[in-house]
Every structure is written in C-alpha cells, then in structure tokens.
Amino acid sequence: MVADHGQLVVFPGVNHVLKVASTEQAGNFATYANPDLPLAGGVVEAITVFIKN
C-alpha cells in the first residue's frame, strides 16, 4: 500500500537548490557556489510539514 500525502508547493523566484535566485543566468548560477545563502523562506517549513505527515 502506498500513502499519498504529498502536496505541491510552489516557491516563485526559487531555483532547484531551494534558494532565491535571479532570473538572469549568472545570478542564478551564483547561488550554487555560495553556501552562505539561506534557503528560501518557507522551504524548511514545507519540508517539515511533509515529513510529519
């Protein structure tokens, strides 16, 4: 049996490394090399809800 408890959460302006990113390519790529940038707001909370459910 597979439980389906997923929910789509969209974070506008966030790239796939879950950081706020520029729409310009150079600005977006810069987020990959900067470990000091925080995750986008709401990401940790959404993941926490997913794990708890």
C-alpha positions as a Python dict, from the first residue, in 0.01 Angstrom:
ca = {
    (1, 'M'): (0, 0, 0),
    (2, 'V'): (128, 347, -87),
    (3, 'A'): (13, 651, 107),
    (4, 'D'): (-29, 967, -98),
    (5, 'H'): (21, 1260, 137),
    (6, 'G'): (213, 1488, -96),
    (7, 'Q'): (114, 1844, -174),
    (8, 'L'): (252, 2069, -443),
    (9, 'V'): (419, 2378, -300),
    (10, 'V'): (547, 2641, -543),
    (11, 'F'): (810, 2894, -443),
    (12, 'P'): (826, 3169, -706),
    (13, 'G'): (1176, 3301, -766),
    (14, 'V'): (1339, 2996, -609),
    (15, 'N'): (1572, 2768, -804),
    (16, 'H'): (1611, 2393, -765),
    (17, 'V'): (1872, 2430, -489),
    (18, 'L'): (1590, 2598, -293),
    (19, 'K'): (1746, 2943, -279),
    (20, 'V'): (1606, 3275, -401),
    (21, 'A'): (1768, 3330, -739),
    (22, 'S'): (1787, 3589, -1011),
    (23, 'T'): (1620, 3513, -1340),
    (24, 'E'): (1946, 3606, -1511),
    (25, 'Q'): (2169, 3304, -1568),
    (26, 'A'): (2483, 3438, -1396),
    (27, 'G'): (2288, 3540, -1085),
    (28, 'N'): (2116, 3204, -1069),
    (29, 'F'): (2442, 3012, -1106),
    (30, 'A'): (2599, 3222, -829),
    (31, 'T'): (2359, 3064, -578),
    (32, 'Y'): (2514, 2722, -641),
    (33, 'A'): (2859, 2831, -527),
    (34, 'N'): (2755, 3031, -222),
    (35, 'P'): (2687, 2807, 79),
    (36, 'D'): (2622, 3115, 293),
    (37, 'L'): (2292, 3191, 119),
    (38, 'P'): (1996, 3071, 324),
    (39, 'L'): (1720, 2851, 191),
    (40, 'A'): (1424, 3048, 62),
    (41, 'G'): (1160, 3146, 314),
    (42, 'G'): (902, 2877, 374),
    (43, 'V'): (1109, 2588, 236),
    (44, 'V'): (1206, 2441, 573),
    (45, 'E'): (851, 2473, 699),
    (46, 'A'): (706, 2299, 391),
    (47, 'I'): (955, 2013, 419),
    (48, 'T'): (880, 1979, 790),
    (49, 'V'): (506, 1951, 723),
    (50, 'F'): (570, 1691, 453),
    (51, 'I'): (787, 1478, 683),
    (52, 'K'): (544, 1498, 975),
    (53, 'N'): (252, 1392, 757),
}
